[in-house]
Amino acid sequence: MLQRNDAYWGERAQWARVTLRIINNDAARVAALLAGDVQVMDNVPPDAIARVRGNANLALAQTLSNRLIYLHIDSSATSRLL
């Protein structure tokens, strides 16, 4: 849980407290969002975008990402089959 520091010299945060929940399963994460159990989620699965966008209580923000997924063939000598 994160709590706002009211003695901070800068701009005051909008929330007094934020609780982070890690939900690894995509379907469970989307269900929690649609049910109102969580207020924010990231990495909305592509198959759930239409459901999230169609819910009047939710706003979907999309942006380009610099995420890079790199696949590399293991060509080391220890992995070769003889």
mmCIF file of the N, C-alpha and C atoms, coordinates in Angstrom:
data_MODEL
# 
_entry.id   MODEL 
# 
loop_
_atom_site.group_PDB 
_atom_site.id 
_atom_site.type_symbol 
_atom_site.label_atom_id 
_atom_site.label_alt_id 
_atom_site.label_comp_id 
_atom_site.label_asym_id 
_atom_site.label_entity_id 
_atom_site.label_seq_id 
_atom_site.pdbx_PDB_ins_code 
_atom_site.Cartn_x 
_atom_site.Cartn_y 
_atom_site.Cartn_z 
_atom_site.occupancy 
_atom_site.B_iso_or_equiv 
_atom_site.pdbx_formal_charge 
_atom_site.auth_seq_id 
_atom_site.auth_comp_id 
_atom_site.auth_asym_id 
_atom_site.auth_atom_id 
_atom_site.pdbx_PDB_model_num 
ATOM 1   N N  . MET A 1 1  ? 0.844   -1.167  0.000   1.00 0.00 ? 1  MET A N  1 
ATOM 2   C CA . MET A 1 1  ? 0.000   0.000   0.000   1.00 0.00 ? 1  MET A CA 1 
ATOM 3   C C  . MET A 1 1  ? 0.897   1.241   0.000   1.00 0.00 ? 1  MET A C  1 
ATOM 4   N N  . LEU A 1 2  ? 0.514   2.221   -0.795  1.00 0.00 ? 2  LEU A N  1 
ATOM 5   C CA . LEU A 1 2  ? 1.215   3.500   -0.843  1.00 0.00 ? 2  LEU A CA 1 
ATOM 6   C C  . LEU A 1 2  ? 0.316   4.562   -0.227  1.00 0.00 ? 2  LEU A C  1 
ATOM 7   N N  . GLN A 1 3  ? 0.918   5.457   0.540   1.00 0.00 ? 3  GLN A N  1 
ATOM 8   C CA . GLN A 1 3  ? 0.134   6.495   1.203   1.00 0.00 ? 3  GLN A CA 1 
ATOM 9   C C  . GLN A 1 3  ? 0.711   7.861   0.861   1.00 0.00 ? 3  GLN A C  1 
ATOM 10  N N  . ARG A 1 4  ? -0.161  8.820   0.611   1.00 0.00 ? 4  ARG A N  1 
ATOM 11  C CA . ARG A 1 4  ? 0.253   10.174  0.254   1.00 0.00 ? 4  ARG A CA 1 
ATOM 12  C C  . ARG A 1 4  ? 1.014   10.817  1.410   1.00 0.00 ? 4  ARG A C  1 
ATOM 13  N N  . ASN A 1 5  ? 2.077   11.519  1.073   1.00 0.00 ? 5  ASN A N  1 
ATOM 14  C CA . ASN A 1 5  ? 2.848   12.277  2.055   1.00 0.00 ? 5  ASN A CA 1 
ATOM 15  C C  . ASN A 1 5  ? 2.352   13.722  2.006   1.00 0.00 ? 5  ASN A C  1 
ATOM 16  N N  . ASP A 1 6  ? 1.496   14.092  2.954   1.00 0.00 ? 6  ASP A N  1 
ATOM 17  C CA . ASP A 1 6  ? 0.926   15.443  2.966   1.00 0.00 ? 6  ASP A CA 1 
ATOM 18  C C  . ASP A 1 6  ? 1.959   16.511  3.305   1.00 0.00 ? 6  ASP A C  1 
ATOM 19  N N  . ALA A 1 7  ? 3.120   16.107  3.806   1.00 0.00 ? 7  ALA A N  1 
ATOM 20  C CA . ALA A 1 7  ? 4.189   17.066  4.112   1.00 0.00 ? 7  ALA A CA 1 
ATOM 21  C C  . ALA A 1 7  ? 5.109   17.290  2.913   1.00 0.00 ? 7  ALA A C  1 
ATOM 22  N N  . TYR A 1 8  ? 4.843   16.632  1.806   1.00 0.00 ? 8  TYR A N  1 
ATOM 23  C CA . TYR A 1 8  ? 5.669   16.792  0.608   1.00 0.00 ? 8  TYR A CA 1 
ATOM 24  C C  . TYR A 1 8  ? 5.571   18.220  0.109   1.00 0.00 ? 8  TYR A C  1 
ATOM 25  N N  . TRP A 1 9  ? 6.669   18.787  -0.338  1.00 0.00 ? 9  TRP A N  1 
ATOM 26  C CA . TRP A 1 9  ? 6.715   20.197  -0.735  1.00 0.00 ? 9  TRP A CA 1 
ATOM 27  C C  . TRP A 1 9  ? 6.054   20.469  -2.087  1.00 0.00 ? 9  TRP A C  1 
ATOM 28  N N  . GLY A 1 10 ? 5.942   19.459  -2.924  1.00 0.00 ? 10 GLY A N  1 
ATOM 29  C CA . GLY A 1 10 ? 5.413   19.655  -4.270  1.00 0.00 ? 10 GLY A CA 1 
ATOM 30  C C  . GLY A 1 10 ? 3.898   19.556  -4.330  1.00 0.00 ? 10 GLY A C  1 
ATOM 31  N N  . GLU A 1 11 ? 3.420   19.380  -5.543  1.00 0.00 ? 11 GLU A N  1 
ATOM 32  C CA . GLU A 1 11 ? 1.979   19.277  -5.764  1.00 0.00 ? 11 GLU A CA 1 
ATOM 33  C C  . GLU A 1 11 ? 1.410   18.065  -5.027  1.00 0.00 ? 11 GLU A C  1 
ATOM 34  N N  . ARG A 1 12 ? 0.269   18.244  -4.427  1.00 0.00 ? 12 ARG A N  1 
ATOM 35  C CA . ARG A 1 12 ? -0.364  17.183  -3.642  1.00 0.00 ? 12 ARG A CA 1 
ATOM 36  C C  . ARG A 1 12 ? -0.945  16.108  -4.567  1.00 0.00 ? 12 ARG A C  1 
ATOM 37  N N  . ALA A 1 13 ? -0.688  14.847  -4.246  1.00 0.00 ? 13 ALA A N  1 
ATOM 38  C CA . ALA A 1 13 ? -1.231  13.739  -5.019  1.00 0.00 ? 13 ALA A CA 1 
ATOM 39  C C  . ALA A 1 13 ? -2.748  13.704  -4.904  1.00 0.00 ? 13 ALA A C  1 
ATOM 40  N N  . GLN A 1 14 ? -3.416  13.202  -5.949  1.00 0.00 ? 14 GLN A N  1 
ATOM 41  C CA . GLN A 1 14 ? -4.883  13.173  -5.951  1.00 0.00 ? 14 GLN A CA 1 
ATOM 42  C C  . GLN A 1 14 ? -5.451  12.134  -4.995  1.00 0.00 ? 14 GLN A C  1 
ATOM 43  N N  . TRP A 1 15 ? -4.707  11.078  -4.725  1.00 0.00 ? 15 TRP A N  1 
ATOM 44  C CA . TRP A 1 15 ? -5.207  9.998   -3.868  1.00 0.00 ? 15 TRP A CA 1 
ATOM 45  C C  . TRP A 1 15 ? -4.494  10.015  -2.532  1.00 0.00 ? 15 TRP A C  1 
ATOM 46  N N  . ALA A 1 16 ? -5.235  9.713   -1.469  1.00 0.00 ? 16 ALA A N  1 
ATOM 47  C CA . ALA A 1 16 ? -4.639  9.617   -0.140  1.00 0.00 ? 16 ALA A CA 1 
ATOM 48  C C  . ALA A 1 16 ? -3.929  8.277   0.042   1.00 0.00 ? 16 ALA A C  1 
ATOM 49  N N  . ARG A 1 17 ? -4.448  7.249   -0.646  1.00 0.00 ? 17 ARG A N  1 
ATOM 50  C CA . ARG A 1 17 ? -3.881  5.900   -0.477  1.00 0.00 ? 17 ARG A CA 1 
ATOM 51  C C  . ARG A 1 17 ? -4.104  5.104   -1.765  1.00 0.00 ? 17 ARG A C  1 
ATOM 52  N N  . VAL A 1 18 ? -3.107  4.313   -2.126  1.00 0.00 ? 18 VAL A N  1 
ATOM 53  C CA . VAL A 1 18 ? -3.198  3.436   -3.294  1.00 0.00 ? 18 VAL A CA 1 
ATOM 54  C C  . VAL A 1 18 ? -2.776  2.038   -2.859  1.00 0.00 ? 18 VAL A C  1 
ATOM 55  N N  . THR A 1 19 ? -3.610  1.062   -3.167  1.00 0.00 ? 19 THR A N  1 
ATOM 56  C CA . THR A 1 19 ? -3.285  -0.328  -2.876  1.00 0.00 ? 19 THR A CA 1 
ATOM 57  C C  . THR A 1 19 ? -2.996  -1.031  -4.199  1.00 0.00 ? 19 THR A C  1 
ATOM 58  N N  . LEU A 1 20 ? -1.837  -1.635  -4.298  1.00 0.00 ? 20 LEU A N  1 
ATOM 59  C CA . LEU A 1 20 ? -1.449  -2.357  -5.508  1.00 0.00 ? 20 LEU A CA 1 
ATOM 60  C C  . LEU A 1 20 ? -1.801  -3.827  -5.358  1.00 0.00 ? 20 LEU A C  1 
ATOM 61  N N  . ARG A 1 21 ? -2.483  -4.375  -6.357  1.00 0.00 ? 21 ARG A N  1 
ATOM 62  C CA . ARG A 1 21 ? -2.802  -5.806  -6.380  1.00 0.00 ? 21 ARG A CA 1 
ATOM 63  C C  . ARG A 1 21 ? -2.224  -6.392  -7.650  1.00 0.00 ? 21 ARG A C  1 
ATOM 64  N N  . ILE A 1 22 ? -1.470  -7.443  -7.511  1.00 0.00 ? 22 ILE A N  1 
ATOM 65  C CA . ILE A 1 22 ? -0.915  -8.130  -8.668  1.00 0.00 ? 22 ILE A CA 1 
ATOM 66  C C  . ILE A 1 22 ? -1.881  -9.248  -9.039  1.00 0.00 ? 22 ILE A C  1 
ATOM 67  N N  . ILE A 1 23 ? -2.467  -9.163  -10.232 1.00 0.00 ? 23 ILE A N  1 
ATOM 68  C CA . ILE A 1 23 ? -3.367  -10.196 -10.741 1.00 0.00 ? 23 ILE A CA 1 
ATOM 69  C C  . ILE A 1 23 ? -2.772  -10.681 -12.050 1.00 0.00 ? 23 ILE A C  1 
ATOM 70  N N  . ASN A 1 24 ? -2.165  -11.843 -12.024 1.00 0.00 ? 24 ASN A N  1 
ATOM 71  C CA . ASN A 1 24 ? -1.436  -12.355 -13.181 1.00 0.00 ? 24 ASN A CA 1 
ATOM 72  C C  . ASN A 1 24 ? -2.333  -12.869 -14.296 1.00 0.00 ? 24 ASN A C  1 
ATOM 73  N N  . ASN A 1 25 ? -3.477  -13.397 -13.955 1.00 0.00 ? 25 ASN A N  1 
ATOM 74  C CA . ASN A 1 25 ? -4.370  -13.992 -14.941 1.00 0.00 ? 25 ASN A CA 1 
ATOM 75  C C  . ASN A 1 25 ? -5.149  -12.894 -15.671 1.00 0.00 ? 25 ASN A C  1 
ATOM 76  N N  . ASP A 1 26 ? -5.037  -12.867 -17.011 1.00 0.00 ? 26 ASP A N  1 
ATOM 77  C CA . ASP A 1 26 ? -5.701  -11.824 -17.801 1.00 0.00 ? 26 ASP A CA 1 
ATOM 78  C C  . ASP A 1 26 ? -7.207  -11.781 -17.567 1.00 0.00 ? 26 ASP A C  1 
ATOM 79  N N  . ALA A 1 27 ? -7.867  -12.937 -17.613 1.00 0.00 ? 27 ALA A N  1 
ATOM 80  C CA . ALA A 1 27 ? -9.319  -12.989 -17.457 1.00 0.00 ? 27 ALA A CA 1 
ATOM 81  C C  . ALA A 1 27 ? -9.743  -12.488 -16.076 1.00 0.00 ? 27 ALA A C  1 
ATOM 82  N N  . ALA A 1 28 ? -9.010  -12.863 -15.045 1.00 0.00 ? 28 ALA A N  1 
ATOM 83  C CA . ALA A 1 28 ? -9.329  -12.420 -13.681 1.00 0.00 ? 28 ALA A CA 1 
ATOM 84  C C  . ALA A 1 28 ? -9.101  -10.922 -13.533 1.00 0.00 ? 28 ALA A C  1 
ATOM 85  N N  . ARG A 1 29 ? -8.058  -10.400 -14.173 1.00 0.00 ? 29 ARG A N  1 
ATOM 86  C CA . ARG A 1 29 ? -7.756  -8.971  -14.109 1.00 0.00 ? 29 ARG A CA 1 
ATOM 87  C C  . ARG A 1 29 ? -8.860  -8.151  -14.787 1.00 0.00 ? 29 ARG A C  1 
ATOM 88  N N  . VAL A 1 30 ? -9.300  -8.598  -15.956 1.00 0.00 ? 30 VAL A N  1 
ATOM 89  C CA . VAL A 1 30 ? -10.376 -7.901  -16.661 1.00 0.00 ? 30 VAL A CA 1 
ATOM 90  C C  . VAL A 1 30 ? -11.682 -8.005  -15.873 1.00 0.00 ? 30 VAL A C  1 
ATOM 91  N N  . ALA A 1 31 ? -11.972 -9.171  -15.318 1.00 0.00 ? 31 ALA A N  1 
ATOM 92  C CA . ALA A 1 31 ? -13.193 -9.356  -14.524 1.00 0.00 ? 31 ALA A CA 1 
ATOM 93  C C  . ALA A 1 31 ? -13.191 -8.431  -13.310 1.00 0.00 ? 31 ALA A C  1 
ATOM 94  N N  . ALA A 1 32 ? -12.041 -8.284  -12.661 1.00 0.00 ? 32 ALA A N  1 
ATOM 95  C CA . ALA A 1 32 ? -11.950 -7.394  -11.504 1.00 0.00 ? 32 ALA A CA 1 
ATOM 96  C C  . ALA A 1 32 ? -12.200 -5.943  -11.909 1.00 0.00 ? 32 ALA A C  1 
ATOM 97  N N  . LEU A 1 33 ? -11.697 -5.543  -13.068 1.00 0.00 ? 33 LEU A N  1 
ATOM 98  C CA . LEU A 1 33 ? -11.919 -4.187  -13.553 1.00 0.00 ? 33 LEU A CA 1 
ATOM 99  C C  . LEU A 1 33 ? -13.388 -3.961  -13.886 1.00 0.00 ? 33 LEU A C  1 
ATOM 100 N N  . LEU A 1 34 ? -13.992 -4.886  -14.625 1.00 0.00 ? 34 LEU A N  1 
ATOM 101 C CA . LEU A 1 34 ? -15.388 -4.741  -15.017 1.00 0.00 ? 34 LEU A CA 1 
ATOM 102 C C  . LEU A 1 34 ? -16.332 -4.776  -13.824 1.00 0.00 ? 34 LEU A C  1 
ATOM 103 N N  . ALA A 1 35 ? -15.962 -5.509  -12.770 1.00 0.00 ? 35 ALA A N  1 
ATOM 104 C CA . ALA A 1 35 ? -16.793 -5.601  -11.572 1.00 0.00 ? 35 ALA A CA 1 
ATOM 105 C C  . ALA A 1 35 ? -16.596 -4.412  -10.631 1.00 0.00 ? 35 ALA A C  1 
ATOM 106 N N  . GLY A 1 36 ? -15.585 -3.592  -10.899 1.00 0.00 ? 36 GLY A N  1 
ATOM 107 C CA . GLY A 1 36 ? -15.310 -2.452  -10.024 1.00 0.00 ? 36 GLY A CA 1 
ATOM 108 C C  . GLY A 1 36 ? -14.450 -2.795  -8.831  1.00 0.00 ? 36 GLY A C  1 
ATOM 109 N N  . ASP A 1 37 ? -13.880 -4.000  -8.813  1.00 0.00 ? 37 ASP A N  1 
ATOM 110 C CA . ASP A 1 37 ? -13.001 -4.396  -7.701  1.00 0.00 ? 37 ASP A CA 1 
ATOM 111 C C  . ASP A 1 37 ? -11.660 -3.682  -7.762  1.00 0.00 ? 37 ASP A C  1 
ATOM 112 N N  . VAL A 1 38 ? -11.228 -3.282  -8.960  1.00 0.00 ? 38 VAL A N  1 
ATOM 113 C CA . VAL A 1 38 ? -10.013 -2.483  -9.149  1.00 0.00 ? 38 VAL A CA 1 
ATOM 114 C C  . VAL A 1 38 ? -10.395 -1.283  -10.009 1.00 0.00 ? 38 VAL A C  1 
ATOM 115 N N  . GLN A 1 39 ? -9.665  -0.193  -9.855  1.00 0.00 ? 39 GLN A N  1 
ATOM 116 C CA . GLN A 1 39 ? -9.987  1.025   -10.592 1.00 0.00 ? 39 GLN A CA 1 
ATOM 117 C C  . GLN A 1 39 ? -9.092  1.234   -11.814 1.00 0.00 ? 39 GLN A C  1 
ATOM 118 N N  . VAL A 1 40 ? -7.918  0.627   -11.815 1.00 0.00 ? 40 VAL A N  1 
ATOM 119 C CA . VAL A 1 40 ? -6.949  0.810   -12.896 1.00 0.00 ? 40 VAL A CA 1 
ATOM 120 C C  . VAL A 1 40 ? -6.282  -0.522  -13.180 1.00 0.00 ? 40 VAL A C  1 
ATOM 121 N N  . MET A 1 41 ? -6.008  -0.769  -14.466 1.00 0.00 ? 41 MET A N  1 
ATOM 122 C CA . MET A 1 41 ? -5.203  -1.931  -14.831 1.00 0.00 ? 41 MET A CA 1 
ATOM 123 C C  . MET A 1 41 ? -4.369  -1.570  -16.037 1.00 0.00 ? 41 MET A C  1 
ATOM 124 N N  . ASP A 1 42 ? -3.278  -2.260  -16.225 1.00 0.00 ? 42 ASP A N  1 
ATOM 125 C CA . ASP A 1 42 ? -2.496  -2.059  -17.439 1.00 0.00 ? 42 ASP A CA 1 
ATOM 126 C C  . ASP A 1 42 ? -2.468  -3.354  -18.231 1.00 0.00 ? 42 ASP A C  1 
ATOM 127 N N  . ASN A 1 43 ? -1.999  -3.260  -19.444 1.00 0.00 ? 43 ASN A N  1 
ATOM 128 C CA . ASN A 1 43 ? -1.905  -4.415  -20.340 1.00 0.00 ? 43 ASN A CA 1 
ATOM 129 C C  . ASN A 1 43 ? -3.255  -5.110  -20.523 1.00 0.00 ? 43 ASN A C  1 
ATOM 130 N N  . VAL A 1 44 ? -4.221  -4.350  -21.008 1.00 0.00 ? 44 VAL A N  1 
ATOM 131 C CA . VAL A 1 44 ? -5.521  -4.944  -21.310 1.00 0.00 ? 44 VAL A CA 1 
ATOM 132 C C  . VAL A 1 44 ? -5.321  -5.942  -22.451 1.00 0.00 ? 44 VAL A C  1 
ATOM 133 N N  . PRO A 1 45 ? -5.741  -7.180  -22.277 1.00 0.00 ? 45 PRO A N  1 
ATOM 134 C CA . PRO A 1 45 ? -5.573  -8.173  -23.341 1.00 0.00 ? 45 PRO A CA 1 
ATOM 135 C C  . PRO A 1 45 ? -6.347  -7.743  -24.591 1.00 0.00 ? 45 PRO A C  1 
ATOM 136 N N  . PRO A 1 46 ? -5.791  -7.996  -25.775 1.00 0.00 ? 46 PRO A N  1 
ATOM 137 C CA . PRO A 1 46 ? -6.459  -7.573  -27.018 1.00 0.00 ? 46 PRO A CA 1 
ATOM 138 C C  . PRO A 1 46 ? -7.903  -8.061  -27.144 1.00 0.00 ? 46 PRO A C  1 
ATOM 139 N N  . ASP A 1 47 ? -8.192  -9.261  -26.664 1.00 0.00 ? 47 ASP A N  1 
ATOM 140 C CA . ASP A 1 47 ? -9.557  -9.780  -26.788 1.00 0.00 ? 47 ASP A CA 1 
ATOM 141 C C  . ASP A 1 47 ? -10.543 -9.129  -25.811 1.00 0.00 ? 47 ASP A C  1 
ATOM 142 N N  . ALA A 1 48 ? -10.063 -8.306  -24.878 1.00 0.00 ? 48 ALA A N  1 
ATOM 143 C CA . ALA A 1 48 ? -10.935 -7.646  -23.903 1.00 0.00 ? 48 ALA A CA 1 
ATOM 144 C C  . ALA A 1 48 ? -11.099 -6.157  -24.187 1.00 0.00 ? 48 ALA A C  1 
ATOM 145 N N  . ILE A 1 49 ? -10.401 -5.632  -25.184 1.00 0.00 ? 49 ILE A N  1 
ATOM 146 C CA . ILE A 1 49 ? -10.450 -4.194  -25.456 1.00 0.00 ? 49 ILE A CA 1 
ATOM 147 C C  . ILE A 1 49 ? -11.871 -3.739  -25.772 1.00 0.00 ? 49 ILE A C  1 
ATOM 148 N N  . ALA A 1 50 ? -12.594 -4.488  -26.583 1.00 0.00 ? 50 ALA A N  1 
ATOM 149 C CA . ALA A 1 50 ? -13.973 -4.095  -26.947 1.00 0.00 ? 50 ALA A CA 1 
ATOM 150 C C  . ALA A 1 50 ? -14.878 -4.053  -25.713 1.00 0.00 ? 50 ALA A C  1 
ATOM 151 N N  . ARG A 1 51 ? -14.721 -5.010  -24.794 1.00 0.00 ? 51 ARG A N  1 
ATOM 152 C CA . ARG A 1 51 ? -15.547 -5.021  -23.571 1.00 0.00 ? 51 ARG A CA 1 
ATOM 153 C C  . ARG A 1 51 ? -15.232 -3.824  -22.683 1.00 0.00 ? 51 ARG A C  1 
ATOM 154 N N  . VAL A 1 52 ? -13.958 -3.502  -22.556 1.00 0.00 ? 52 VAL A N  1 
ATOM 155 C CA . VAL A 1 52 ? -13.562 -2.355  -21.725 1.00 0.00 ? 52 VAL A CA 1 
ATOM 156 C C  . VAL A 1 52 ? -14.034 -1.063  -22.384 1.00 0.00 ? 52 VAL A C  1 
ATOM 157 N N  . ARG A 1 53 ? -13.824 -0.944  -23.677 1.00 0.00 ? 53 ARG A N  1 
ATOM 158 C CA . ARG A 1 53 ? -14.235 0.261   -24.402 1.00 0.00 ? 53 ARG A CA 1 
ATOM 159 C C  . ARG A 1 53 ? -15.759 0.431   -24.373 1.00 0.00 ? 53 ARG A C  1 
ATOM 160 N N  . GLY A 1 54 ? -16.497 -0.666  -24.372 1.00 0.00 ? 54 GLY A N  1 
ATOM 161 C CA . GLY A 1 54 ? -17.953 -0.615  -24.366 1.00 0.00 ? 54 GLY A CA 1 
ATOM 162 C C  . GLY A 1 54 ? -18.576 -0.332  -23.019 1.00 0.00 ? 54 GLY A C  1 
ATOM 163 N N  . ASN A 1 55 ? -17.791 -0.319  -21.955 1.00 0.00 ? 55 ASN A N  1 
ATOM 164 C CA . ASN A 1 55 ? -18.302 -0.053  -20.613 1.00 0.00 ? 55 ASN A CA 1 
ATOM 165 C C  . ASN A 1 55 ? -18.272 1.452   -20.354 1.00 0.00 ? 55 ASN A C  1 
ATOM 166 N N  . ALA A 1 56 ? -19.442 2.046   -20.149 1.00 0.00 ? 56 ALA A N  1 
ATOM 167 C CA . ALA A 1 56 ? -19.549 3.501   -19.961 1.00 0.00 ? 56 ALA A CA 1 
ATOM 168 C C  . ALA A 1 56 ? -18.849 3.991   -18.692 1.00 0.00 ? 56 ALA A C  1 
ATOM 169 N N  . ASN A 1 57 ? -18.588 3.101   -17.742 1.00 0.00 ? 57 ASN A N  1 
ATOM 170 C CA . ASN A 1 57 ? -17.935 3.492   -16.488 1.00 0.00 ? 57 ASN A CA 1 
ATOM 171 C C  . ASN A 1 57 ? -16.419 3.481   -16.572 1.00 0.00 ? 57 ASN A C  1 
ATOM 172 N N  . LEU A 1 58 ? -15.887 3.048   -17.714 1.00 0.00 ? 58 LEU A N  1 
ATOM 173 C CA . LEU A 1 58 ? -14.435 2.918   -17.859 1.00 0.00 ? 58 LEU A CA 1 
ATOM 174 C C  . LEU A 1 58 ? -13.930 3.787   -19.000 1.00 0.00 ? 58 LEU A C  1 
ATOM 175 N N  . ALA A 1 59 ? -12.680 4.188   -18.901 1.00 0.00 ? 59 ALA A N  1 
ATOM 176 C CA . ALA A 1 59 ? -12.001 4.905   -19.978 1.00 0.00 ? 59 ALA A CA 1 
ATOM 177 C C  . ALA A 1 59 ? -10.774 4.102   -20.370 1.00 0.00 ? 59 ALA A C  1 
ATOM 178 N N  . LEU A 1 60 ? -10.571 3.953   -21.650 1.00 0.00 ? 60 LEU A N  1 
ATOM 179 C CA . LEU A 1 60 ? -9.426  3.192   -22.150 1.00 0.00 ? 60 LEU A CA 1 
ATOM 180 C C  . LEU A 1 60 ? -8.428  4.160   -22.762 1.00 0.00 ? 60 LEU A C  1 
ATOM 181 N N  . ALA A 1 61 ? -7.191  4.110   -22.294 1.00 0.00 ? 61 ALA A N  1 
ATOM 182 C CA . ALA A 1 61 ? -6.128  4.947   -22.844 1.00 0.00 ? 61 ALA A CA 1 
ATOM 183 C C  . ALA A 1 61 ? -5.148  4.042   -23.567 1.00 0.00 ? 61 ALA A C  1 
ATOM 184 N N  . GLN A 1 62 ? -4.816  4.411   -24.794 1.00 0.00 ? 62 GLN A N  1 
ATOM 185 C CA . GLN A 1 62 ? -3.866  3.634   -25.578 1.00 0.00 ? 62 GLN A CA 1 
ATOM 186 C C  . GLN A 1 62 ? -2.724  4.541   -26.018 1.00 0.00 ? 62 GLN A C  1 
ATOM 187 N N  . THR A 1 63 ? -1.540  3.966   -26.104 1.00 0.00 ? 63 THR A N  1 
ATOM 188 C CA . THR A 1 63 ? -0.383  4.711   -26.566 1.00 0.00 ? 63 THR A CA 1 
ATOM 189 C C  . THR A 1 63 ? 0.608   3.751   -27.196 1.00 0.00 ? 63 THR A C  1 
ATOM 190 N N  . LEU A 1 64 ? 1.504   4.288   -27.980 1.00 0.00 ? 64 LEU A N  1 
ATOM 191 C CA . LEU A 1 64 ? 2.582   3.477   -28.519 1.00 0.00 ? 64 LEU A CA 1 
ATOM 192 C C  . LEU A 1 64 ? 3.544   3.147   -27.397 1.00 0.00 ? 64 LEU A C  1 
ATOM 193 N N  . SER A 1 65 ? 4.206   2.034   -27.523 1.00 0.00 ? 65 SER A N  1 
ATOM 194 C CA . SER A 1 65 ? 5.121   1.592   -26.482 1.00 0.00 ? 65 SER A CA 1 
ATOM 195 C C  . SER A 1 65 ? 6.492   1.332   -27.084 1.00 0.00 ? 65 SER A C  1 
ATOM 196 N N  . ASN A 1 66 ? 7.489   1.415   -26.261 1.00 0.00 ? 66 ASN A N  1 
ATOM 197 C CA . ASN A 1 66 ? 8.826   1.063   -26.704 1.00 0.00 ? 66 ASN A CA 1 
ATOM 198 C C  . ASN A 1 66 ? 9.203   -0.341  -26.229 1.00 0.00 ? 66 ASN A C  1 
ATOM 199 N N  . ARG A 1 67 ? 8.192   -1.128  -25.873 1.00 0.00 ? 67 ARG A N  1 
ATOM 200 C CA . ARG A 1 67 ? 8.431   -2.492  -25.425 1.00 0.00 ? 67 ARG A CA 1 
ATOM 201 C C  . ARG A 1 67 ? 8.987   -3.308  -26.577 1.00 0.00 ? 67 ARG A C  1 
ATOM 202 N N  . LEU A 1 68 ? 10.009  -4.053  -26.300 1.00 0.00 ? 68 LEU A N  1 
ATOM 203 C CA . LEU A 1 68 ? 10.665  -4.866  -27.311 1.00 0.00 ? 68 LEU A CA 1 
ATOM 204 C C  . LEU A 1 68 ? 10.695  -6.313  -26.840 1.00 0.00 ? 68 LEU A C  1 
ATOM 205 N N  . ILE A 1 69 ? 10.159  -7.175  -27.659 1.00 0.00 ? 69 ILE A N  1 
ATOM 206 C CA . ILE A 1 69 ? 10.216  -8.606  -27.364 1.00 0.00 ? 69 ILE A CA 1 
ATOM 207 C C  . ILE A 1 69 ? 11.218  -9.202  -28.334 1.00 0.00 ? 69 ILE A C  1 
ATOM 208 N N  . TYR A 1 70 ? 12.237  -9.807  -27.813 1.00 0.00 ? 70 TYR A N  1 
ATOM 209 C CA . TYR A 1 70 ? 13.338  -10.293 -28.626 1.00 0.00 ? 70 TYR A CA 1 
ATOM 210 C C  . TYR A 1 70 ? 13.405  -11.805 -28.528 1.00 0.00 ? 70 TYR A C  1 
ATOM 211 N N  . LEU A 1 71 ? 13.351  -12.461 -29.657 1.00 0.00 ? 71 LEU A N  1 
ATOM 212 C CA . LEU A 1 71 ? 13.496  -13.914 -29.711 1.00 0.00 ? 71 LEU A CA 1 
ATOM 213 C C  . LEU A 1 71 ? 14.883  -14.235 -30.231 1.00 0.00 ? 71 LEU A C  1 
ATOM 214 N N  . HIS A 1 72 ? 15.547  -15.139 -29.560 1.00 0.00 ? 72 HIS A N  1 
ATOM 215 C CA . HIS A 1 72 ? 16.910  -15.495 -29.944 1.00 0.00 ? 72 HIS A CA 1 
ATOM 216 C C  . HIS A 1 72 ? 17.025  -17.011 -29.991 1.00 0.00 ? 72 HIS A C  1 
ATOM 217 N N  . ILE A 1 73 ? 17.574  -17.497 -31.045 1.00 0.00 ? 73 ILE A N  1 
ATOM 218 C CA . ILE A 1 73 ? 17.808  -18.941 -31.163 1.00 0.00 ? 73 ILE A CA 1 
ATOM 219 C C  . ILE A 1 73 ? 19.030  -19.288 -30.334 1.00 0.00 ? 73 ILE A C  1 
ATOM 220 N N  . ASP A 1 74 ? 18.895  -20.271 -29.480 1.00 0.00 ? 74 ASP A N  1 
ATOM 221 C CA . ASP A 1 74 ? 20.013  -20.717 -28.655 1.00 0.00 ? 74 ASP A CA 1 
ATOM 222 C C  . ASP A 1 74 ? 20.971  -21.502 -29.538 1.00 0.00 ? 74 ASP A C  1 
ATOM 223 N N  . SER A 1 75 ? 22.080  -20.894 -29.851 1.00 0.00 ? 75 SER A N  1 
ATOM 224 C CA . SER A 1 75 ? 23.049  -21.532 -30.742 1.00 0.00 ? 75 SER A CA 1 
ATOM 225 C C  . SER A 1 75 ? 24.318  -21.945 -30.033 1.00 0.00 ? 75 SER A C  1 
ATOM 226 N N  . SER A 1 76 ? 24.252  -22.011 -28.717 1.00 0.00 ? 76 SER A N  1 
ATOM 227 C CA . SER A 1 76 ? 25.443  -22.411 -27.965 1.00 0.00 ? 76 SER A CA 1 
ATOM 228 C C  . SER A 1 76 ? 25.739  -23.902 -28.196 1.00 0.00 ? 76 SER A C  1 
ATOM 229 N N  . ALA A 1 77 ? 27.003  -24.269 -28.039 1.00 0.00 ? 77 ALA A N  1 
ATOM 230 C CA . ALA A 1 77 ? 27.435  -25.640 -28.299 1.00 0.00 ? 77 ALA A CA 1 
ATOM 231 C C  . ALA A 1 77 ? 26.768  -26.632 -27.346 1.00 0.00 ? 77 ALA A C  1 
ATOM 232 N N  . THR A 1 78 ? 26.412  -26.207 -26.143 1.00 0.00 ? 78 THR A N  1 
ATOM 233 C CA . THR A 1 78 ? 25.844  -27.133 -25.173 1.00 0.00 ? 78 THR A CA 1 
ATOM 234 C C  . THR A 1 78 ? 24.401  -27.493 -25.511 1.00 0.00 ? 78 THR A C  1 
ATOM 235 N N  . SER A 1 79 ? 23.751  -26.733 -26.372 1.00 0.00 ? 79 SER A N  1 
ATOM 236 C CA . SER A 1 79 ? 22.357  -27.022 -26.674 1.00 0.00 ? 79 SER A CA 1 
ATOM 237 C C  . SER A 1 79 ? 22.186  -27.852 -27.949 1.00 0.00 ? 79 SER A C  1 
ATOM 238 N N  . ARG A 1 80 ? 23.250  -28.139 -28.646 1.00 0.00 ? 80 ARG A N  1 
ATOM 239 C CA . ARG A 1 80 ? 23.139  -28.892 -29.902 1.00 0.00 ? 80 ARG A CA 1 
ATOM 240 C C  . ARG A 1 80 ? 22.944  -30.374 -29.631 1.00 0.00 ? 80 ARG A C  1 
ATOM 241 N N  . LEU A 1 81 ? 22.085  -30.949 -30.414 1.00 0.00 ? 81 LEU A N  1 
ATOM 242 C CA . LEU A 1 81 ? 21.884  -32.384 -30.319 1.00 0.00 ? 81 LEU A CA 1 
ATOM 243 C C  . LEU A 1 81 ? 22.947  -33.080 -31.144 1.00 0.00 ? 81 LEU A C  1 
ATOM 244 N N  . LEU A 1 82 ? 23.515  -34.127 -30.615 1.00 0.00 ? 82 LEU A N  1 
ATOM 245 C CA . LEU A 1 82 ? 24.553  -34.878 -31.340 1.00 0.00 ? 82 LEU A CA 1 
ATOM 246 C C  . LEU A 1 82 ? 23.985  -36.091 -32.014 1.00 0.00 ? 82 LEU A C  1 
# 
